[in-house]
């Protein structure tokens, strides 16, 4: 299995951003910024980065809690750290990750973003603010009510998308089906191609339905294959 490694880069605000990187062992077909779940850079996130690298994607995971000195959080710490997330910091961290990909020789039209759980919400915010090749959100709260005071509701920013975006949502109390439907309706009005898919009963982290998780993973792969060329 592809191994991940850690890097640190300096940001213009004087902080240092930690990155988890997974590099393909064969030809690099493009680059992906992967945004982590609410608990931070967990084994699950590192495994996802490694799996994407095995498919040819140069993958970089910015540690979004680096300003708090945190990589992976205990369950009781999550809410406090999420509340402190801001759009400004999120964009600064992802911009640095995209610059890192460019420095590795990956052109902008072959750069995409993939987010899981909280990262799914963050990926949509980034995709609505930056010019990218493609974006995929796997779950994520904050559709009608923002996850922090410094981040917008997703239904308000989805209309600003400028790249193909795929949203994959498993229903549960954190991501209600009605909110996903509102997000789909808003996404259908943008000029770029979008797709929002619901998986009833799968859970917002796709923990409850293995078949749904497998199907969602294949959809995400197909989306990246189609739009990052």
C-alpha positions as CSV (number, residue, x, y, z in Angstrom):
1,X,0.0,0.0,0.0
2,X,1.2,3.5,-0.8
3,X,2.7,5.3,2.3
4,X,1.9,8.8,3.4
5,X,4.5,11.2,4.7
6,X,4.4,14.6,6.5
7,X,5.7,18.0,5.2
8,X,5.6,21.5,6.7
9,X,5.3,24.7,4.7
10,X,5.4,28.3,5.8
11,X,2.3,30.5,5.3
12,X,2.2,34.3,4.8
13,X,0.4,34.7,8.2
14,X,3.5,33.5,10.0
15,X,2.1,30.0,10.8
16,X,3.4,26.7,9.5
17,X,1.0,24.4,7.7
18,X,1.4,20.7,8.1
19,X,0.6,18.5,5.1
20,X,0.1,14.8,4.8
21,X,1.2,13.7,1.3
22,X,0.7,10.5,-0.7
23,X,2.6,10.2,-4.0
24,X,1.8,7.8,-6.8
25,X,4.4,5.1,-7.5
26,X,3.6,5.5,-11.3
27,X,2.7,8.4,-13.6
28,X,0.9,11.3,-11.9
29,X,-2.4,11.9,-13.6
30,X,-3.4,14.9,-11.5
31,X,-3.4,16.4,-8.0
32,X,-6.0,16.3,-5.3
33,X,-6.3,18.3,-2.1
34,X,-8.1,16.1,0.4
35,X,-9.9,17.9,3.3
36,X,-10.2,15.8,6.5
37,X,-13.1,14.8,8.7
38,X,-14.0,16.7,11.9
39,X,-11.7,14.7,14.0
40,X,-8.7,15.8,12.0
41,X,-6.1,13.8,10.1
42,X,-7.1,10.3,11.2
43,X,-6.0,6.9,10.0
44,X,-9.1,6.8,7.9
45,X,-8.1,10.1,6.2
46,X,-4.5,8.8,5.6
47,X,-5.9,5.6,4.1
48,X,-8.1,7.6,1.8
49,X,-5.1,9.7,0.6
50,X,-3.1,6.6,0.0
51,X,-5.9,4.9,-1.9
52,X,-6.2,8.0,-4.2
53,X,-2.5,8.0,-4.7
54,X,-2.6,4.3,-5.8
55,X,-5.0,5.5,-8.6
56,X,-2.4,8.0,-9.8
57,X,-3.5,11.1,-7.9
58,X,-0.8,13.1,-6.2
59,X,-2.6,13.7,-2.9
60,X,-2.1,16.3,-0.2
61,X,-4.0,16.7,3.0
62,X,-3.7,20.1,4.8
63,X,-4.0,19.9,8.6
64,X,-6.8,22.4,9.1
65,X,-6.3,22.6,12.9
66,X,-2.6,23.5,12.6
67,X,-3.2,26.9,14.2
68,X,-4.3,25.2,17.3
69,X,-1.4,22.8,17.2
70,X,-3.7,19.8,16.6
71,X,-3.7,17.0,14.1
72,X,-6.2,14.4,15.4
73,X,-8.8,15.3,18.0
74,X,-10.6,13.4,20.8
75,X,-14.3,13.3,20.4
76,X,-14.9,15.9,23.1
77,X,-12.6,18.4,21.4
78,X,-14.2,18.4,18.0
79,X,-17.0,20.9,18.5
80,X,-14.7,23.6,19.9
81,X,-12.2,23.3,17.1
82,X,-14.9,23.2,14.4
83,X,-16.4,26.4,15.8
84,X,-13.1,28.2,15.3
85,X,-12.8,27.3,11.6
86,X,-13.0,30.4,9.4
87,X,-13.4,30.7,5.6
88,X,-10.3,32.9,5.5
89,X,-8.1,30.3,7.2
90,X,-9.6,27.5,5.2
91,X,-8.8,29.3,1.9
92,X,-5.3,30.2,3.1
93,X,-4.6,26.5,3.8
94,X,-6.1,25.1,0.7
95,X,-4.4,27.8,-1.5
96,X,-1.1,26.7,0.0
97,X,-1.9,23.1,-0.8
98,X,-2.7,23.9,-4.4
99,X,0.5,25.9,-4.8
100,X,2.3,22.9,-3.5
101,X,0.7,20.7,-6.2
102,X,1.7,23.3,-8.8
103,X,5.2,23.2,-7.6
104,X,5.2,19.4,-8.2
105,X,4.2,20.1,-11.8
106,X,0.4,19.6,-11.6
107,X,-1.4,22.1,-13.8
108,X,-4.5,23.9,-12.4
109,X,-7.0,22.1,-14.7
110,X,-5.7,18.8,-13.3
111,X,-6.1,19.9,-9.7
112,X,-9.2,19.0,-7.7
113,X,-10.5,18.9,-4.2
114,X,-12.2,16.0,-2.2
115,X,-13.6,16.4,1.2
116,X,-15.0,13.9,3.7
117,X,-17.4,14.6,6.6
118,X,-16.6,18.2,7.7
119,X,-14.1,18.3,4.8
120,X,-17.0,17.7,2.5
121,X,-18.6,21.0,3.6
122,X,-15.2,22.7,3.4
123,X,-14.6,21.4,-0.1
124,X,-17.8,23.0,-1.4
125,X,-16.8,26.3,0.2
126,X,-13.4,26.2,-1.5
127,X,-14.9,25.1,-4.9
128,X,-17.2,28.1,-4.7
129,X,-14.3,30.4,-4.2
130,X,-11.5,29.1,-6.4
131,X,-11.0,28.0,-10.0
132,X,-10.4,24.2,-10.0
133,X,-10.8,21.2,-12.3
134,X,-13.3,19.4,-10.2
135,X,-14.7,19.0,-6.6
136,X,-16.3,16.1,-4.6
137,X,-18.0,16.4,-1.2
138,X,-18.6,13.2,0.7
139,X,-21.1,14.1,3.3
140,X,-20.8,17.1,5.6
141,X,-23.0,19.3,7.7
142,X,-23.7,23.0,7.5
143,X,-26.1,23.0,4.5
144,X,-28.7,25.4,6.0
145,X,-27.0,26.3,9.3
146,X,-23.2,26.9,9.1
147,X,-20.9,24.7,11.1
148,X,-19.2,27.8,12.5
149,X,-20.0,31.5,12.6
150,X,-17.1,32.2,10.2
151,X,-18.3,29.8,7.5
152,X,-21.3,30.3,5.2
153,X,-24.3,28.0,4.8
154,X,-23.7,25.8,1.9
155,X,-27.0,26.6,0.2
156,X,-25.8,30.2,0.0
157,X,-22.4,29.5,-1.7
158,X,-23.3,26.6,-4.0
159,X,-24.6,29.1,-6.6
160,X,-21.0,30.4,-6.9
161,X,-19.5,27.1,-8.1
162,X,-17.2,27.5,-11.1
163,X,-16.1,23.9,-11.5
164,X,-17.9,20.5,-11.7
165,X,-19.1,19.5,-8.2
166,X,-20.4,16.1,-7.0
167,X,-22.1,15.8,-3.6
168,X,-22.6,12.4,-2.0
169,X,-24.8,12.4,1.1
170,X,-25.8,9.6,3.4
171,X,-29.0,10.5,5.3
172,X,-29.0,10.8,9.1
173,X,-29.7,13.4,11.8
174,X,-26.6,15.4,11.0
175,X,-27.4,15.7,7.3
176,X,-31.2,15.6,7.0
177,X,-32.6,14.5,3.7
178,X,-34.6,17.7,3.3
179,X,-31.5,19.9,3.5
180,X,-29.8,17.7,0.9
181,X,-32.7,18.2,-1.4
182,X,-32.5,22.0,-0.9
183,X,-28.8,21.9,-1.7
184,X,-29.5,19.9,-4.9
185,X,-32.2,22.4,-6.0
186,X,-29.7,25.3,-5.5
187,X,-26.9,23.4,-7.4
188,X,-29.2,22.7,-10.3
189,X,-29.3,26.4,-11.1
190,X,-25.6,26.9,-11.5
191,X,-23.9,26.9,-15.0
192,X,-21.4,24.2,-14.3
193,X,-22.3,20.5,-14.2
194,X,-23.3,19.3,-10.7
195,X,-24.7,16.1,-9.2
196,X,-26.1,15.5,-5.7
197,X,-26.8,11.9,-4.7
198,X,-28.6,10.8,-1.5
199,X,-28.1,7.4,0.1
200,X,-31.0,6.8,2.6
201,X,-29.8,5.2,5.8
202,X,-26.1,5.1,4.9
203,X,-25.1,7.6,7.7
204,X,-23.4,10.8,7.0
205,X,-20.0,9.1,7.2
206,X,-21.3,6.1,5.1
207,X,-20.7,3.8,8.2
208,X,-24.1,2.0,8.0
209,X,-24.3,0.7,4.5
210,X,-21.2,-0.9,2.8
211,X,-22.9,-1.2,-0.6
212,X,-23.8,2.5,-0.5
213,X,-20.2,3.4,0.4
214,X,-18.8,1.3,-2.4
215,X,-21.2,2.9,-4.9
216,X,-20.4,6.4,-3.7
217,X,-16.6,5.7,-4.0
218,X,-17.1,4.5,-7.6
219,X,-19.1,7.7,-8.4
220,X,-16.3,9.8,-6.9
221,X,-13.7,8.0,-8.9
222,X,-15.7,8.4,-12.1
223,X,-16.2,12.1,-11.5
224,X,-12.5,12.7,-11.1
225,X,-11.7,10.6,-14.1
226,X,-14.1,12.6,-16.2
227,X,-13.2,16.1,-15.2
228,X,-9.5,16.1,-14.4
229,X,-7.9,15.4,-17.7
